[in-house]
Amino acid sequence: LVSGLAQYGTNLYIKFRSPQAKKTLRDELSDKRLDSTRKGNPFENLFLSIPTDEDLRRTYFWEARRLGEKERDKFAESKRQIRLEKLWKAKWHGALKLKEKKPEHAISPSSSRKWNWEPLFGLLEGHRFIWWRSEKHFDTGEAPLGQIFFAGHSGLAGLSPLDLMELSNEEIPLVVSIFGRGPRGQQKITLLTHSTDAKDSLEAAVLNVSIKAD
């Protein structure tokens, strides 16, 4: 009985209340339905959020590819290390940058430098310093870009006044200059190491090799 009276009272209120109130109620109900439509069914949303086989395939494809590249890099590094130790018997090896003169067409009037630091991979083998453009070029057995033999007057070279003018304060402590016999006679190259430790170890190795070559 009480439930029936409540329902009757509600219907009576809706029937006789003002048009504005009716409009407000209709708007509220419409907004609720629209909001419910936008949010969707929670169970439907749950199932839609579950990744499909295609989603999983794409995710694991890129993850597997990333791990594969990492493993290949580790294998290449391990293989390189074995070659350097067993085949080349390298006394020093590492990534460096070589001071190279820019081609004439690449020199800009606004640039104060007429040279660039170009990356290389170098090693000390016997009485010579040999370098390639990169570790990959060394790994694939490509011909080296250059080499210097330590024989007679050779070894470490100091920085010239011109070098000191051209180099920045950050570069000077990391630079190593070596000289010896190149393909076309006496040759000097200027190298940039990535740390003071790398510079010290390279200088010590060159000094040791050049002393034995005298």
Protein Blocks (a to p, Z undefined) as FASTA:
>chain_A
ZZmmmmmmmmmmmmmmcfklmmmmmmmmmmmmmmmmmnopfklmmmmmpccfklmmmmmm
mmmmmmmmmmmmmmmmmmmmmmmmmmnopabdcdddddddddfklpcfklmbfcdcdddd
dddehjaccddfbfklmmnopacfbdcddehjedjddddfklmmmpcfklmmmpccdddd
dfeocaddddddfbfklmmmmmmmmmmmmmmmZZ
